Amino acid sequence: MLAFERTAGLDRRAPTVVFVHGAMSRGSHFRATSGLLPGFTTVTYDRRGYGGARRLGSGRETYEDHASDLVDLTEANAVDAAIAIGCSHGGGIALLATIRRPDLFAAVGLWEPLLGWLSWWDPYPHHAAERVAAMSDPVEIAKDNVYHAGRHWDDISDDMRASLVDQSFAYQADMRASLHAPFMLGDVHTPVLVGIGSHGMPHACGPAPRLAAELGAGLTEFDAGHDIQRNAPDLLARFVRATVALALPS
């Protein structure tokens, strides 16, 4: 099992919240949000190939691999059904885990998910993933990620560059995995809340209304960007509470 960080909540009756990070992110980016949710037990972790799990990555991970890890972590840390919060690429992983084990998850929150394999999705993520999948130079792969994050390679520190290069093949694996449908939306039966930012990623926000409609999900918007976990943890905490509300008796 992957290493994880678990923070016990004050309310033992509240569901456990498990955060799933996106490409080139890590579990520690959710610490600030976890600190704003004292009533909930929270679990954060680094997916294979990232952060503290870099050495566990093969560069060939699939959605199934990551969803299996999420299921294992949830089984080990949640007494009752948990809440999965998937950000960006982590959204698809969270959805697949709920399909595989609907008994483990009471609801799932998707913050600006990127499901580029869907035929009606904005084509940009699929085209970008195809380009990254064909690359062989880890530096060029890392530069691509920095570019799509709206930053410049020359503006980030040497340590950050080295970290991104070290995780580049995990990023490539994420992009490669997104080229093929890991599940059908019709297989999702867990309550879902889709969240977008008012200044979020266009090719995540644009398709979000249709995604919510196809899933029979709620759609909410906050004054945040794609990287909400680092730039607006208070708003992500609000999104978590709104997702938890889906699982509570009406």
N, C-alpha and C positions, 0 to 999 in steps of 0.2 A: 504494500500500500504506500502511496505517496505521503511524504511528510505534510502535516497540516498544522494550522493554528486555530485553536478552539477557545472561544471566550464564553464562559458560562453566563447566562442571563439571570436576572433577578426574578423573573416570572417563569416558574417551572412549567406552567401550563401553556406558555407561548410556544409556537412551533420554532424549530431550529431553522436558521437561514444559512444557506450554503451559496457562496459567491463563486461564479465561474468567469474567469478573466478571458479577454480576447487575445488576438495575435499581438506579440511583442509586449505583453503586459505581464503582471504577476499578482499573486495573492496579496502581497503587502500593500498594494495600491488601495485595498479596501479597508485598511485599518482605521482610517479616520471615520469612515461610515459606520463601521462596527462599534466604535466608541460612542456614536450618537444613537445607538440602539441598545441601551442598557437592559431593557426588558427581555431581549431576545438572546438566546445562545446563537453565536455566529461561528461559521467555519470558513476559513480561507485557505487556499493552497496554490501551489505552483503546478501548472499542467506540465506534462512530460516535455522536456526540452527547454523549459523556461526557468529562470531564477534558480532556486535551490534544487530543482529537478532537471537541470541542464544535462547532467551526465546520464540520466535515465532515458533521454530522447534518442531515437534512432534516425530521425529525419524522415520516417515513413509512417508516422502516426495517422490514424484515420479517425473519423467521428466515432466509430464504434469503440476504438481504444479509449478515447477521452470520456465517452459516455460510461464505459465500464468503470473507469476510475471514479467518476462522480457517484455512481451507484454504490461502489465499495465504501467511499468516504461517508456517504449519507447513511448507509446501514450501520456504520461504526459509531456515528455521532448523534443520530436522531432517535429519540425514543418513539415518537409518533411521526406521522407524515410531515415532511419538511417543506420548506419553500426554497426553490432554486431561483437564483437571480443570475441570468446570463447576459453579459455585456458584449456587444459587437459579435465577433466570431463565437464567443462563448454561448450566445443565444441558441444557436443550432445544436450545440452539445447538450445544453440543458433540455431542449425539447426532445432530443433522442433519448436521453436518460428517462424522461417521464413516460415516453412511449414504451420503453423496455420494462420499466417498473413503476406503473402508475400507482401502486400501493404505497410507494415511498414518498410521493410528492403530492402535497395538497394543492399547490398552485405554482406557477412559474411566471417570473417577470422577465421580460425581454427588453433590454435597453439598446435601442438602435441596432437590432440584429441585422446581419448581412447574410441573406439566403440567396446568393447569386445564381444557384443552380435552377431556381424557379424560372420557367419560360417567360413569365411576365415581369420579372424583376428588372430594375435598371441594369442595362448590360455592362456598365463600367466595372463592377466588381469581378464579373466573369472574365472580362478581357484582361484586367490587371492580374488576376490569378493565373491565367494562361501564360502571361509573360514571365511572371515570377517562377512558375513551374519549370520553365525552359532554361532558367539561369543555372550556372555552375559555380560562379565566383561568390563566396560568402559576403565579401565587401559590397558587391553590387546588389546583392539581395538586401543587405542591411540598408543601403542607400535608398533603395526603392521604398522600404518601409518608412524611412524618415521623410521622404518626399510626400508620401500619401498622408502622413501625419501633419503636413503643412509646415514642416521645419526644413532647415538647411543643414546639410552635413557639416559644413565648415563652422556652424554656430554651436555645435554640441561638443562637450568635453571629450578628451581622449579616453577617459574611463568609460563614458557612455558609449562611445564608438566601439570600444573593445567588447563591451557587454552585448551590444546589438549584433556584432559580427558573430560572437559566440553562440547567440540564439538564432542566427539567420536560417539554419536548416529546419528549426522548429517552425519558424514563420513560413518557410517554403512548404513544409508539410501541411500546415493549415490551409495555405492557398491551394495546394494540389487536391486536398480532400474536398474543398468546396466546389470543385469542378463537376462532381457527380452527386446526384441526389442521394443522401443517406436515409431519407425517409419521405413519406408523403404527408402533407398537412392534414389530410383526412384521418391519419392515424393518431392525431393528438386529441386526447379527451380530457386532459387536465385543464382546469381554469387558467387562463392566460391574461396577463396585462402587458400591452406593448407601450413602451415609452420612447419619446423622441424629444430632442432639444430644439429650442427656437433658433439656435445657431449651431445645429448639429450637422452631421455628414449628409449631404443631399441624396446620395445614392442609398442611404439607409432610411432617411426620413420620407423621401418621395413614395416608396412602395409601402410604407407602414400602414396607411389606411386600408389598402386592399388586404394586407396580411391580417390585420385585425378582423376585417370582415370575413375572410376565409376561415379564420380560427374561431369565429364567434367570440372574439376577445374585446376587452376594453382598450381604448387608446387614450393616452394622456400625454400632455406636453409640459415641459418645464423650461425655465429660462437657463438653459445649460447647453453644453456642447457634447460632442461624441465621447470625450474623455471625462465624463461626469465624475467618476470615482476619484480622480485626482484634483479636478478643478472646482467641483461643487458637491462635496460629500454630504452636505446637509440636504441637498435636493435628492440625492440618491437615497438617503435615509427616508425621505418622504415617499419616494417611489416604492421602497421596500414595504413600508407600512400599508400603502395602497394595495400592493400585491397580497400581503398577508390578509387584508380585509376580504379578499375573494374566497379565502378558505374558512372564514368564520361563519357560523350559523347566522342566517338573516333574521 
